[in-house]
């Protein structure tokens, strides 16, 4: 047993517990932890036959679905590196991303088949491809077909360590090319612990995740913590507001995760006033801060209040957090450092500044990635990561961003119901 093979442990501890509800296939499909572990072993064996070894990259260009988790956990069993591609980009940008990360195998949704065809003319690293929904012209195979034919024998890479790379996620920069960030197992583990603490995550939680899984919020914040803990995640990419509200009530969802446009759209749905949402105890939103007017609408209509947080790919998904009671009182703040994160404001001589003075935001903690694919961030000799962003903090240790060095930072908001 080793750090990358989470499902093998879950298959021992909670084999029959419900792990995933996938609503993006024909009819909602459910999977236990034993099911997930079997699928990951089968796909790991297929990847091994395709020539994937420890350290090789395996790319995925697909919408949310069970296959996303199959590939991630299969890579963990093999010691391979999972690469998440942002399918919203054009084929030229994606080609550059492929050439940066050099995946040996690429798995893709059928609607991206033309994009993959373009990329193949511009790269030489890809040795095998697999269409999730469609069929390969070469041997008439698709994803489920591959799983059926593959061996269920357990796969493990015993000497994997916490400093090995688990996955590569590209930052969601608004201008220019996204930058690849290599996420280590150590970073994932510490961020999972922070998420469990910040959210009060429980094994009984049902987390509805509509975030794109290629983002840090979709995979590392709203999927993996629940699966490591033994809870349940509900996957969907459907943004139909009425359907989202129906699913929340149908499955008694306790945590709703989505982009700000989802939370903006939900109050406009025809069934907004008829939806009880009584099961919700926490909702999370990321990408950009939620407008204050929307905060008030949720509070007045559904007795739901918003919490805020802040994260960055190179350090972790939950660097700062703020309780709901402080959301209005400290409007504009990104919150206080999370439990395992230290933060300072320093001048150009790296001297810590007092409350109220603007300087560079620097961060320190065990979730920082020891492996990166870029030189965007400077880690000094004392272990402080220099963000280049200008910020300040007040007398109560609430931090405020004054000016971003770049848009590699992404805000994250958390929503919680009143107890």
N, C-alpha and C positions, 0 to 999 in steps of 0.2 A: 504494500500500500504506500502511496506517495502523494505529494501535494497536488498533483494535477488531476488525480482520478477521484474527484468528488462523488461521482455517481456510484462507484463501486462501494463506497462507504454507505451512501444512502440506500443502496440496494440491500445492504446488510441490516441497517438500523430501521428503515421505514419502507420496506419493499412495496407494500400495498397502499401506501398513502398517495393521495392524488397530487401529482406534480404539475401537470400542464393541462389546460383546457385550450385547444386550438380552434378558434372560430373562423379561421381564414380558409378552411377547406369545405368541401360539400358536407354540410351537417357538422355540428360541433363534435370534435373528437377529443377524448380524454386519454391521458397517459399516466400510469403510476411511475414511481421511481424505478421499479424493476423493469418496466417497459423502456424507460429512458436509457437505463444502463445497457439493456440488450441492444437497442438501436445504436448506441455509441460504440459498443464492441463490434457490431457488424460493420459499421461504417469505417471504423479504425482498421479492420482487417481488409476492407476494400482499398483504403488509402495505401496500406502497406503493399498490397499487390500492384498498385499503381506506381510504386517506387518511392513513396513518401517515407522519409526517415526523420530521426530526431533533428530538430533545427530547421527542417524544410518549411516553406510557407504554403498554406492552403487558403486560397481566396474565396470569398463568397459575395455574390451580388444578387440579393434577393430581398423580397418583402418579409415581414415578420411571419414566422411559422415554425413548426416543430423542427424543420430542417436546419434552421439557424442554430438551435441548441444541439442537434445531432452532430453538426460539423465542429462546433466549439468543443464539446466534450470528447469527441473522437480525437481531435488534435491533442487534447490534454493527455489522453491515454498513450498516444504515440510519442509525445514530447515534441510535436510539431507546433508551428506558430500559426494561429488563426488570424487572417487579415480581413477586416471589414471594409468593403468598398461602398462609397456613397453613390448609390444608383441615380441620384438626382442630378449628377454632373453629366457633361457631355462626353462623348467617346474619346475625344482628344485628351481631356483632363484625366479620364479614367486610364487611358493608355499610359500617361505619365506616372500615375499612381502604381500601375502594374509594374512598370519598369523600375520604379523605386524599390518595390518590395519583392519582386521576382517570385511570385507563387509558382509552384510546380504543378498544382492542380487548381482549377477554378470550377466552382459550383454556381449555377445561376438560374434565376427564374426565366421561364420561357419568353416573357416579354422583353428580356434583355438579350435575346439571342443575336439580334442584328448588331448590337453594341459589341458583344463578344467577338463576332465575326470581324468587325473593324479592328479590334484590338489585336487579334491574332496576326494581322499583317504587319504590326508595328512592334512586336515583342518576340523574344525567342526563349523565354523561361518556361512557358506553359507546356506540359507534357501530356496532360489529360484534362478532359472537361466532362461535366455532368449536368444535364438539363434536369431541373427538379420536376416540372410538370410534363414537359414534352419528351420526345424520344430522340436518342442519339441515332443519326443516320448510319453510323458505322456498325453498331451492334444491337440496335433496337432496345436500348436500355434507358430507364429513367430512375429517379431516386428510390422510390419504393421497390422497384424491380431489383435494384442493386442490393438493398437490404435483405430482401427475400433470399437472394442467391448467396449472400456472404456468410461466412462462419460466425457463430455466436461466441466462439472461444474468447475468454477474457484477454485483453491487451493491457499491458502496463509497461512503463519505463521507470524502473525503480530508483535510478540515480538522479532523477530530476530534483532540482532544488528551488527554494523560494525566490532566488534571484534569476531564474530562467524566465524567458519571455513567454507569456501566455498568448497574447494577441497584440495586433497592431491596429490602432484606431486613428483615423485621420481627424485632425481638428477641424471644426466647422467654421473656418474663416470666411468672412463675408466678401473679402476682396483677395485677389491673388489665389494661388494654389494652396489647398489644405496641406498641413504638415503631418507626416506620420509620427505617431508617438507609440513607442513600444512599452506595453504594460506588463509588468512582472507579476508573478503570483504573490509576491510579498505585498505589492501595492493593492492587488485585488483583495487579499485577506484583511488588511488593515481598513480598507474602505468598506468592506462588508461589515466589519465590527462597528465602524462609525455609523453606518446606515442602520444597523440593528439598534444602536443606542439612540440615534436621533429620531427614528421613526417609532421606537418601541416595538419593533417587528416581532411577530409571534408566529408559531407554527400553524396557528389557526387562521392566519391572514390569507385572503384571496386577493392577489395583486393583479389588477387589470392594467396591462402595459400596451399602450398604443404608440409609444415612442418608437421611431425607427431603430431597429436593433443594431444598426451599424454605428449608432452614436453611443457615447459613453453613458448617457442617461438611460438609453434603452437596454443595453446589455449589462453594464456594471452597477447601475443604481437600482433599476426596477425589475431585473430578472435574477441575476446571480445571488444577491443576498437572500431572497426568499428560497431559492433552490438549495443553497448551502445549508440553510436553517431547517429545511424540510417542509416548507409551506407550499402554497399553490399559486401559480401564475396563469392568468388568462391572457392569451395573445390575440391581438386584433390589429389590423391596419385600416379597417373601415372607419371612416370619419363621419358617417351618418349620425347626427346627434340623437335622433330618436332611437336608433339601434343601440347606441352607447348607453343611453339611460335605461333601455329595456334590459340590457345585459347586466348592468349594475344591480338592478332589482332581482332579475332572474337567478343570478348566481350569488346573491348576497355579497357582492364585492366589498371588501373592507378598505382597500387602498386603490384609488383611481389615479393613474399616471398618464399624462398627455401633454402635448405642446400647448402653448397659450391660445392658439386659434381654436383648439377644442373647447377650452373653458369659456372662450368668448362666444362660441356657437351654441353651447348647451342651453343657456337661458332662452335662446330663440327657438328652441325645438318645440314642436306642437305638444309633446307630452311632458314638458318641463314641470308644469304645475301638478300634473298627475303622478309624476315619479316620486316615490317616497324618499329614496336615497338614505333610508334609515340605517342601512348596514354600514355606510361609509364612516370610517373613523379618521381617515387621512387621505389627502389627495396631493399629488405632486405635479408640478409643471416646470418645464425648463425651456431654455433657448433665449427668452427675453423676459424681463419682469412683467408681471401682470398689472394692468392699469388700476389705479386706486378706485375708480368708479366700479370696476368689476368686482373688486374686493367687497365693496359695500353691497352690491347686488346679491352676492352669494350669502353674505351675512344676514341681510334682511329677508331674502326669499327662502333660504334653506338653513339658516342658522349655522352657516359654515364660515369659518374664519381662516385667513391665509397666513401661513408662515413663509419665511424667505430663507434662501440659502445661496451658496456660491461654490463653484467648483471649476477646476481646470484639468485638462487631460494629463498633463505632465506630472501633476502632484496627486490628484485624487478627485473623486466625484463630489465629495462633501467637505470642503475646506471650512466653510462658514455655515452657521445655521442660526435661526432666530425663532423663538417661540411666538405663537400666535398673539399672545397678549402684548408683545412688543411691536407688532407689525405696523400699527398706526402711530404709536408713540415714537418709534424710531424710523419713520418713513424715510426711505432713501438709503438706509443702511443695508449692508450685506450680512449683518449679524456679528456674532462672536465666533472666534475660532472653535471648530469642533473639538471633541474631547481629546483626540490624539494629535492635534495640530497646534504648533506655536506660531505666532505671527508678530512681526515688528514693523515699525516704520523707521527707516534709516535715512541719513543724509548721504551726500556723495562721498563721504569718508567712511561710510558704513557704521556710523555712530547712531545708536537708538535715539529717537526723538520722543518728546513728551506728548501727552494728549493735545489735540487741536492743531498740531503742526503737520504740514504736508511733506511727505517724502516718499521714498520707494517702498513698496510692500515687499517684504521678504518672508519666506515660509520655511518651516522646519518640521520634520516628523517622519515616522517610519513608512508612511504611504508614498513617499517620493520615489519615483522610478529610478532604479540604478542603471537601467538600460534605456537609451533613447536613440532615435534615428536622426535626430536633428540637433543643431546647436542653438536652438532658439532661447534656451534658458541657461543661466550661469549658476552653477552650484559651487559656492565658495568653500574654502578649506575647513570651515566650521560646520558645514552641512546645511547652510541656509541657501534656499533657492531664490534667486533674484528675479522677480517677475517683470521689472521695468515699468510697472504701473505706479502711478502716483495716487496716494491714498492718505487717510488720516484716521484716528480713532478718538473717541470721546472719553470722558471720565469713567464711564461704565464699561469700557472696553468693547464698544460697538464700533465697527469699522465702516468707512465710507470710501468708495472709489471716486477719485477726482478726475483722473484722466487715464485712459488705457494706453499702454505702449502699442498694443495691436488689439485685434478682436479675437485673439485666441482664447480669451476668457469667455465663459458663457454663464449667464445668470441662471439660477434655478430657484423656483418658488415651491413651497410646500404648503398644502392646505390641510387643515385639520378641523374636525367637527368639535363643537363644544361638548365637554363631558357632563 
